[in-house]
Amino acid sequence: MEPESGPPPRDDHAFLGQPKGLLTLSGLEVWERFSFLGMQAILVLYFADTVTHGGMGMSAGTAASVSAAYGTLVYLVSVAGGWLADRTLGSYRAVLWGGILIACGHYAMAVPTTGMTWVGLGLISADTGLLKPNVATMVGKLYRTDDDRRDAGFALYYTAINIGAFAGPLVTGWLGDHKGWHGGFSAAAIGMTLGLVQYVAGRRHLAGRKHSAEFALSPDAMRRAIRLIVTGLAFTAAVAFVLAAGWLTMDRFVDLLTLASVIAPAVYFAVMFSSPRATPEERGRLRPYIVLFLASTVFNFILFQAYSTMILLASTNAETTVLGFGFLAGWYASALGAFEVALAPVVAALWVRMGRRQPHASSKIAIGVVLGGLSFLLMVLPTSGHSSDDYLMPVWWIVGSYLLLGLGDVLLETSGMSATTKLAPAAFTGQTMSLWFLSLALANGIQAQTVKLYDDVSQPACFGVNGAIAVAAGLAVMAAAPWLRRTMHPVH
């Protein structure tokens, strides 16, 4: 594993007052989110489209469930990505190798065959887990624990994420509609390739990097890393093969992933609490982290439906024009990204201006969860009072819902990732960020089961019940704020 040096000195303000390495990592995330969310914005539509039109012919509920199961797999394997970074590869190599394999997955999905679709999704799932948690960990390494710029830096980083989230669905949505679904997937492949190029070009600005001769992997470590990655790829290919061959039903596979999403974080918390490598003080900081983990799960259960049930709703029950211009269903995901691009700098500037007076991280997260719930409660209004499914609502209802959801996401994810880097036990730096992403896996795992009812439950009930649960969860975190402030030191 590469030796890590300390973070840059405090006078590193080369990128908008932040360390220059933030530009390199943010640039990678622009293209990674362009490819990942660009593909995800049309994935559920591809699953639900008819076979004669180039889709896979699934029902709406099944398409949403399979799409959620894919998200579950992506974030489940983030544990392995964190472990490889902490124990073998180091963060830089984990991100690099993960990005290369993700690009290969997107290129596979550009091939118009069902088998290559499953192979591509398997590669992307496995290797996003290698890349995603370790990029966020590297952002944390750019700052000292007591650096007040940290939350603002994560907000700028999240702005970059959402530039990609905004642009990706616009491009893939247009290509999917005009050139076929696999044409949209090809744009995701090119985007990931561009991200890797700029990441390698800016590697010298990253904390923990030294001259290559000083941190070359030993032959044993290299062989161990290659064996682990090859084993993971072989397992992914085997699962894709049995799915394509029909030996494992999709419903059963979805159920297995949901079960894994519940078991994995429980086991992981138990391992970290019992590990002799975690000090009593570090274990004390993990207790409030459980609350943050559950809050993230509730919020992301709502957020991920922006790419499943909300997209399906838009494709069937929303107007197709805005100010006289055609508006594709996949483009609604871009509205979410646009709001987050606009709001994240405002939030970052606000935290910088407030300094030590800014709200506690737990309060930011609680507000985010409440906003997520309100975004779904808003959808009860336009979906109520219709006796049939052939009504069309103005696009502004869904856009307004995404505005609330986008602000909630900025508050929760930036504060949550920042808190994770500060609460993580020293021996579990990358793996604690992986644990944060397991909250996303759990959210997707739960969603994979509940969205199966999308075809059978009324739309007002679907959005109303889910939204009310999220609001209640956010209020519960607010009620726990005094205890969280006492136990989350050094997080403020």
HELIX and SHEET records of a PDB file:
HELIX    1   1 GLY A   21  ALA A   48  1                                  28    
HELIX    2   2 VAL A   51  HIS A   53  5                                   3    
HELIX    3   3 ALA A   60  LEU A   76  1                                  17    
HELIX    4   4 SER A   78  LEU A   84  1                                   7    
HELIX    5   5 ALA A   85  LEU A   89  3                                   5    
HELIX    6   6 SER A   91  MET A  109  1                                  19    
HELIX    7   7 THR A  114  LYS A  141  1                                  28    
HELIX    8   8 ARG A  150  LYS A  179  1                                  30    
HELIX    9   9 TRP A  181  ALA A  201  1                                  21    
HELIX   10  10 ARG A  203  HIS A  205  5                                   3    
HELIX   11  11 SER A  212  GLU A  214  5                                   3    
HELIX   12  12 PRO A  219  ALA A  245  1                                  27    
HELIX   13  13 MET A  250  SER A  274  1                                  25    
HELIX   14  14 PRO A  280  LEU A  303  1                                  24    
HELIX   15  15 PHE A  304  TYR A  307  5                                   4    
HELIX   16  16 THR A  309  ASN A  317  1                                   9    
HELIX   17  17 ALA A  329  TRP A  331  5                                   3    
HELIX   18  18 TYR A  332  MET A  354  1                                  23    
HELIX   19  19 GLY A  355  ARG A  357  5                                   3    
HELIX   20  20 ALA A  361  LEU A  378  1                                  18    
HELIX   21  21 VAL A  380  THR A  383  1                                   4    
HELIX   22  22 VAL A  395  LEU A  423  1                                  29    
HELIX   23  23 ALA A  426  PHE A  428  5                                   3    
HELIX   24  24 THR A  429  THR A  450  1                                  22    
HELIX   25  25 VAL A  451  ASP A  455  5                                   5    
HELIX   26  26 GLN A  459  ALA A  479  1                                  21    
HELIX   27  27 ALA A  481  THR A  487  1                                   7    
SHEET    1   A 2 THR A 321  VAL A 322  0                                        
SHEET    2   A 2 PHE A 325  GLY A 326 -1                                        
END                                                                             
